[in-house]
Amino acid sequence: MDFEITSHAIERMKKYSISQDLLKDTLQKPDSVEKSYKERTIYQKKLNGYVLRVIVEEGKEIKTVVTVYKARSSRYEI
């Protein structure tokens, strides 16, 4: 799967200590996928007490990671 990462998403990855390998794993093997608005998709992966959420704009040939963050798992049911 080809994807690009916005500068905003890179900053968020640094803030939440999210590696590029974890990001790739979430995109390739998510625990759940939800459709969002404006052609966006949310890929989610369960972590220790948290959910990693990766917001992606689905292009025809490449996916663009718009943002990424960790949230408390109690906030999202996956």
TORBA-414879 format. One line per 5 residues: number of its first residue (from 1); their letters; for each residue x, y, z of C-alpha. Coordinates in Angstrom, 2 decimals, always signed. Example, Ala and Ser with C-alpha at 12.3 -4.5 7.8 and 13.67 -1.06 7.14 Angstrom:
<pts>
1> as> +12.30:-4.50:+7.80  +13.67:-1.06:+7.14
</pts>
This chain:
<pts>
1> mdfei> +0.00:+0.00:+0.00  +1.43:+3.33:-1.05  +0.82:+6.29:+1.23  +2.21:+9.70:+2.03  +2.27:+11.42:+5.40
6> tshai> +1.44:+15.10:+5.85  +3.72:+17.29:+7.95  +0.89:+17.61:+10.49  +0.71:+13.82:+10.83  +4.51:+13.63:+11.26
11> ermkk> +4.31:+16.14:+14.11  +1.53:+14.12:+15.74  +3.57:+10.92:+15.37  +6.42:+12.61:+17.26  +4.07:+13.95:+19.94
16> ysisq> +2.53:+10.52:+20.61  +5.73:+8.49:+20.01  +4.20:+6.58:+17.09  +6.72:+4.83:+14.87  +6.39:+4.55:+11.13
21> dllkd> +6.29:+0.76:+11.54  +3.27:+1.02:+13.88  +1.61:+3.38:+11.42  +2.17:+0.94:+8.53  +0.91:-1.97:+10.64
26> tlqkp> -2.26:-0.05:+11.49  -2.90:+0.72:+7.82  -2.19:-2.85:+6.67  -3.85:-4.75:+9.54  -6.30:-2.49:+11.36
31> dsvek> -8.56:-3.79:+14.12  -11.36:-1.69:+12.64  -12.01:+0.71:+9.77  -14.64:+3.44:+9.73  -15.74:+5.74:+6.95
36> syker> -15.60:+9.43:+7.75  -16.51:+12.57:+5.85  -14.89:+13.95:+2.67  -13.50:+10.65:+1.36  -11.66:+10.04:+4.62
41> tiyqk> -11.25:+6.72:+6.38  -10.25:+6.06:+10.00  -7.99:+3.05:+10.60  -7.87:+1.93:+14.24  -5.55:-0.36:+16.17
46> klngy> -5.90:-1.44:+19.81  -2.92:-0.64:+22.03  -2.41:-1.05:+25.77  -5.43:+0.89:+27.05  -5.45:+3.11:+23.98
51> vlrvi> -6.64:+3.14:+20.39  -4.36:+4.37:+17.65  -6.45:+6.33:+15.14  -5.04:+7.07:+11.68  -7.11:+9.44:+9.53
56> veegk> -6.52:+8.90:+5.81  -7.72:+10.60:+2.65  -8.32:+7.87:+0.11  -6.85:+8.86:-3.26  -7.09:+6.84:-6.44
61> eiktv> -3.43:+5.83:-6.43  -2.08:+6.88:-3.05  -3.43:+7.31:+0.44  -2.60:+10.47:+2.41  -2.25:+10.21:+6.19
66> vtvyk> -3.86:+13.44:+7.40  -3.40:+12.96:+11.15  -2.73:+10.28:+13.72  -3.26:+10.13:+17.48  -3.75:+7.87:+20.48
71> arssr> -7.05:+8.03:+22.36  -8.35:+6.25:+25.43  -9.91:+2.95:+24.41  -12.96:+3.70:+26.57  -13.79:+6.53:+24.21
76> yei> -14.01:+4.34:+21.09  -15.56:+0.91:+20.76  -13.56:-1.32:+18.47
</pts>
